[in-house]
Amino acid sequence: MIKALIIILIVLVALFLLTFLMYFFNLDMKLLAALEPKLAKIYDKRKRDPKV
């Protein structure tokens, strides 16, 4: 029982540190900036309704 709690605590701390590092170094926006050209190509190929 204690081992399971320790493992859960370690996993939670690791996830917190990972999200903190992502926030601190702005990695989420850097990833989006790298993906933006690819996403724009997909978006531009979509058929649109001319009535809208």
C-alpha positions, 0 to 999 in steps of 0.5 A: 500500500505504501509502495503504491502511494510512493509511486503515485506521488513520484508520478504526480511530481514528475508530471508537475515538473514536466508541465512546469518546464513546458510553461517556463520555456514556452515549449507549447507555443514553440511546438505550435509555431513549428506545426503551423505551416503544416496545419495551414496547408490542411486548413487551406485545402478545405472546401468552403461554403460560399454562402457563409 
